Every structure is written in structure tokens, then in C-alpha cells.
Amino acid sequence: MAAVEPRIAIVGGGGALATEALTWMLTESGNQVVGAYPSIHDLVVALRADALDLTAAIVYADEAAGGPAAVPEIRRADSELKILLICEVASLAVVRTAIDERAEGVVLSSDTTEELILALRHVLEGRTVMPVGWQAATCEPNVLLQALSAREREVLELVASGLSNKEIAARLMISSNTVKFHLRTIYTRLGVHNRVQATQMVGRSPEDSHPASASQDGWINPLSKR
């Protein structure tokens, strides 16, 4: 009797090409991709309307429509569905979601094809998969802040005060490019994506920061698992 192929849904992915590539990889490794959905909401609608009989869902956690905050929707629609999150970096939000919402796994978008397929296999077998170094995301903010250099802490404090990159550069008498470099390093070490999240790490509310400066950094943290 032939083995039953696991039935997988993909949520997000940022475009048809990426989705097709992942679908091909999953199919070649013995899985059946039954659908690709732009958001978790679309998947939940399909779960409630159709008998998809899914085994697992692979969710791109960095996307607004499929991020950590939306994962509980899947649990409410199908409490037995196994969930594997793909993210740029194992941030505090992603790790907490994996723990609190019982997502079975987290992999990084920088992982190889073989690593992703192996992680999915472990998840399907009932194991929990987390990237190397994920424990750092659960550290107390003060512990992570101590990893910053004196200059990086100075930049972060000015960001938390609501200053723009240009204003920080003027205050510290450095170039705006140098400020951006420091911010990228800060984001990597704190495991965050932008200045709003970094501000929260020092105990400030996003509303306390200058509104024009909160969204000027579109940089996504390329933190490696290595």
C-alpha cells in the first residue's frame, strides 16, 4: 500500500515565482501541495468552506497578512494542523508565537532547500523544530541591550527619543549612512526589524517616538542562523 502524501498549504510567499519554487520542492520531496493562499485569512476561509484535509501549513511569518499575530486564526479553524513558520530572523514575536500558539516549527528563509524539507519532515513526525540561536530572542531586553556597543546604545537612545536619522547624524556629528549602518547592526543584535520594535526594547511606546521617523527604515534584518 502506497504511503499517503502529506497535504500541505502555503500561506504568503511574496509572489508566484517563490510559491512555484517552494511547491516544486515540496512535491519533489513527496508532499502534495493542495493550495497557495495570499494570507492566513484566505486559508481559514478555505478550511471552513472545504474539506481540505490538510496535514500542515507553511506560513511566511514576515508578511503582514500571514505574520505571527494571525497564526491563532489557524488554530481556531483547525487545532490539529501542523504549522511551520518561515521568517527572515527568529524575532521575539515569531518565537513567542511558536511557543504560545504551539506552532511546530520555525525555519529561516536563508536555510537551504534540504534544511527546509528536513524541518518539514520533523514537523510531520511530531517533532518541534527551531533555528539555531532562537533562545536569544527570548532573552530579557536588558540582556540583549548589553550586547550593543556604547555608540550603538547612544544611537538607540536617540531613536527612542524620536529623532530622525538626519537629526541623529547631526547630534553625533556623523553621516546619515553611518547612522543607518549602526541601526542595521542594532536590529540584528536585538532581533528586530525596524526602529519601532527597537524603541520598544528600551521600554518606550511607539507613540513616544516621532511619527515621521517610525517608518523610514524598510530594512529587513538578514540575521543568519549560523
C-alpha positions in Angstrom: 0.0 0.0 0.0 1.5 3.3 -1.1 2.2 5.9 1.6 -0.2 8.8 1.9 1.4 12.0 0.7 1.2 14.8 3.3 -1.2 17.6 2.2 0.4 21.0 2.5 -0.9 24.5 2.2 1.4 27.5 1.6 0.5 30.9 3.1 2.2 34.0 1.7 5.5 33.8 -0.2 5.7 37.2 -1.8 4.9 36.2 -5.4 4.1 33.5 -7.8 7.7 32.6 -8.6 8.6 31.9 -5.0 5.4 30.0 -4.4 6.0 27.8 -7.5 9.6 27.1 -6.5 8.5 26.0 -3.0 5.7 24.0 -4.5 8.1 22.2 -6.8 10.5 21.5 -3.9 7.7 20.1 -1.7 6.3 18.0 -4.5 9.7 16.5 -5.4 10.2 15.5 -1.7 6.9 13.5 -1.6 4.3 16.1 -0.4 1.1 17.2 -2.1 0.6 21.0 -2.2 -3.2 21.5 -2.2 -3.2 25.3 -2.3 -1.3 28.5 -2.0 -3.1 31.3 -0.2 -2.1 35.1 -0.1 -3.0 35.3 3.6 -3.9 33.3 6.7 -7.5 34.7 6.4 -7.8 33.2 2.9 -6.6 29.8 4.2 -9.1 30.0 7.1 -11.9 30.7 4.7 -10.9 27.7 2.6 -10.6 25.5 5.7 -14.1 26.4 6.8 -15.7 26.1 3.3 -13.9 23.0 2.0 -12.8 19.6 3.3 -9.1 20.3 2.6 -7.9 17.6 4.9 -4.6 19.4 5.4 -1.6 17.9 7.2 0.4 21.1 7.6 0.6 24.8 6.6 3.8 26.6 5.7 3.4 30.2 6.7 5.7 33.1 5.7 5.7 34.9 9.1 7.3 38.2 7.9 4.3 39.2 5.9 1.6 41.4 7.5 -1.2 39.2 6.2 0.5 36.0 7.4 2.5 37.1 10.4 2.6 35.9 14.0 -0.5 37.7 15.1 -2.6 35.9 12.5 -1.5 32.4 13.4 -4.1 31.9 16.1 -6.7 32.0 13.3 -5.4 28.8 12.0 -5.6 27.2 15.5 -9.2 28.2 15.8 -10.0 26.8 12.4 -8.0 23.6 12.7 -6.5 22.9 16.1 -4.7 19.8 14.7 -3.0 21.4 11.7 0.8 21.4 12.0 2.4 24.8 11.3 5.8 25.6 10.0 6.8 29.3 10.0 9.4 30.8 7.6 11.0 34.1 8.6 13.9 36.3 7.9 15.0 36.2 11.5 13.9 34.4 14.6 12.5 37.5 16.3 10.8 37.6 19.7 7.4 37.9 18.1 7.9 34.8 15.9 9.4 32.7 18.7 6.7 33.7 21.1 4.1 32.8 18.5 5.7 29.4 18.0 5.6 28.8 21.8 2.3 30.3 22.7 0.3 29.1 19.7 2.1 25.7 19.6 3.5 26.2 16.0 5.5 23.1 15.4 8.5 24.7 13.7 10.4 27.8 12.7 12.9 27.9 9.8 14.8 30.8 8.3 14.4 32.0 4.7 18.2 31.7 4.5 18.1 28.0 5.1 18.9 25.6 2.2 16.2 23.6 0.4 17.5 20.4 2.2 17.2 22.1 5.6 13.6 23.3 4.9 12.5 19.9 3.7 14.1 18.2 6.7 12.4 20.6 9.1 9.1 19.9 7.5 9.7 16.1 7.8 10.5 16.5 11.5 7.3 18.6 12.0 5.2 16.0 10.2 6.7 13.4 12.5 5.6 15.3 15.6 8.9 17.0 16.5 9.4 20.7 17.2 12.0 22.5 15.0 13.6 25.8 15.9 16.6 27.6 14.3 20.0 27.7 16.0 20.2 30.7 18.3 16.4 31.0 18.8 16.9 31.2 22.6 18.4 34.7 22.2 15.0 36.0 21.1 13.6 35.0 24.5 16.2 36.9 26.5 15.2 39.8 28.6 15.6 43.1 26.7 18.3 44.3 29.1 20.4 41.3 28.3 20.2 42.0 24.6 20.9 45.7 25.0 24.1 44.8 26.9 25.4 43.3 23.6 25.3 46.7 22.0 28.4 48.9 21.8 28.4 52.3 23.6 27.8 54.1 20.3 25.0 51.7 19.3 23.3 52.3 22.6 23.7 56.1 22.1 22.1 55.8 18.6 19.3 53.6 20.0 18.5 56.1 22.8 18.3 58.9 20.2 16.0 56.8 18.1 13.8 56.1 21.1 13.7 59.9 21.7 12.1 60.3 18.3 15.0 61.7 16.3 15.2 61.0 12.6 18.4 59.6 11.0 19.4 63.1 9.9 18.9 64.5 13.3 20.9 61.7 14.9 23.7 62.3 12.4 23.8 66.0 13.3 23.7 65.3 17.0 26.6 62.8 16.9 28.4 64.6 14.1 28.5 61.5 11.9 27.0 60.8 8.4 23.5 59.6 7.8 24.9 56.5 6.2 26.8 55.7 9.4 23.6 56.1 11.4 21.9 53.6 9.0 24.9 51.2 9.5 24.6 51.4 13.3 20.8 50.8 13.0 21.3 47.7 10.9 23.7 46.3 13.5 21.3 47.2 16.3 18.4 45.5 14.6 20.5 42.4 14.0 21.7 42.2 17.6 18.2 42.8 19.1 16.5 40.5 16.7 14.0 43.2 15.5 13.0 44.5 12.0 12.6 48.3 12.4 13.0 51.3 14.7 9.6 50.9 16.2 10.4 47.5 17.5 13.9 48.7 18.6 12.2 51.5 20.6 10.0 49.0 22.4 13.2 47.2 23.5 14.2 50.2 25.6 10.8 50.5 27.2 9.4 53.3 25.1 6.0 53.2 23.5 5.9 53.7 19.7 3.6 56.7 20.3 6.5 58.3 22.2 8.6 58.4 19.1 8.4 61.0 16.3 5.8 59.7 13.8 7.8 60.6 10.8 10.8 58.6 12.0 9.0 55.4 12.8 8.7 54.0 9.3 11.7 55.4 7.5 13.7 52.2 7.8 12.4 49.5 5.4 15.4 47.3 6.1 14.7 43.7 7.0 17.2 42.0 9.3 19.2 39.4 7.5 20.3 37.6 10.6 21.8 34.3 9.8 21.3 31.2 11.9 25.0 30.4 11.6 
